[in-house]
């Protein structure tokens, strides 16, 4: 299973970006999909996750600003990011849990830079 993320870029504080991540390859079924991020010098942290039943969970600092969604027919997860802050600057990684054993796959990441 391969995950390809896109949509990162440079945006001013207060702006918006929409990230996409599509899974491809030998897919039996995908359960949860999610986004994590890693800022320079920091550990990777959870941004948001969404189950196959569309239940969602967000890190506290993203609640109300970020929205995760998915299109199961396209094996794609989205992250709509609004009211971006400089501290949101990070490489954003998507992941997906696949198959009956919930094997977790990771994408390569997409860089989001928020200027002040």
C-alpha positions in Angstrom: 0.0 0.0 0.0 1.4 3.4 -0.9 0.1 6.7 0.4 0.6 9.9 -1.6 0.1 13.2 0.2 -0.3 16.6 -1.5 -1.5 20.1 -0.9 1.2 21.5 1.3 2.8 24.8 0.6 3.5 28.3 1.9 0.6 30.3 3.3 0.3 33.4 5.4 -1.0 33.3 9.0 -4.8 33.2 9.0 -4.9 31.4 5.7 -6.1 28.0 4.7 -4.8 24.9 3.0 -6.3 21.6 2.1 -4.2 18.4 2.2 -5.1 15.2 0.4 -3.7 11.7 0.8 -4.6 8.8 -1.5 -3.9 5.2 -0.8 -3.1 2.9 -3.7 -1.8 -0.6 -4.3 -3.0 -3.9 -2.9 -5.8 -2.7 -0.7 -8.1 -5.2 1.1 -9.8 -2.6 3.3 -8.8 0.6 5.0 -10.1 1.3 8.5 -8.7 4.4 10.2 -6.9 7.1 8.3 -5.2 10.0 9.9 -2.8 12.9 9.8 0.2 13.6 12.0 2.8 16.4 11.8 6.3 16.9 12.8 7.8 20.4 13.3 11.6 20.9 13.2 13.2 19.7 16.4 10.0 18.2 17.7 8.4 14.8 17.9 5.7 13.7 15.5 2.3 14.5 16.9 -1.3 13.5 16.1 -3.3 16.0 14.2 -6.6 14.1 13.5 -7.9 10.7 12.7 -11.1 9.4 11.1 -12.5 5.9 11.2 -14.2 4.0 8.4 -17.5 5.0 10.0 -16.5 8.7 9.9 -15.8 9.1 13.6 -13.2 11.7 14.2 -10.7 12.7 16.8 -8.6 15.8 16.9 -5.6 17.1 18.9 -6.8 19.9 21.2 -4.8 22.6 19.4 -6.5 21.8 16.1 -10.1 21.6 17.2 -12.2 24.2 15.5 -9.6 25.0 12.9 -8.9 21.7 11.2 -11.4 19.3 9.6 -10.6 15.7 8.6 -12.8 13.9 6.1 -12.5 11.0 3.8 -13.8 9.6 0.5 -13.9 5.8 0.9 -14.6 5.3 -2.8 -11.2 7.0 -3.6 -9.3 5.7 -0.5 -8.5 9.3 0.1 -8.4 11.4 3.3 -8.4 15.1 3.5 -7.4 17.7 6.0 -8.9 21.2 5.7 -6.8 23.6 7.7 -8.2 27.1 8.4 -6.9 30.0 10.5 -3.4 28.7 10.2 -0.7 29.9 12.6 3.1 30.0 12.3 3.2 27.2 14.9 1.3 24.9 12.4 4.5 24.9 10.3 5.5 21.2 10.0 5.8 18.3 7.7 2.3 16.6 7.6 2.2 12.9 7.3 -0.9 10.8 6.5 -1.4 7.2 7.5 -3.8 4.4 6.9 -4.6 1.2 8.8 -5.2 -1.6 6.2 -6.5 -5.1 6.2 -7.7 -7.4 9.0 -4.4 -6.9 10.9 -4.7 -3.1 10.8 -1.2 -2.7 9.3 -0.3 1.0 9.4 1.2 2.6 6.4 2.7 6.1 6.2 3.0 8.6 3.4 6.2 10.6 2.8 4.8 13.8 4.1 4.0 17.2 2.7 5.5 20.5 4.0 3.3 23.2 5.3 4.9 26.5 6.0 2.9 29.3 7.7 4.5 32.8 7.6 3.7 35.5 10.1 
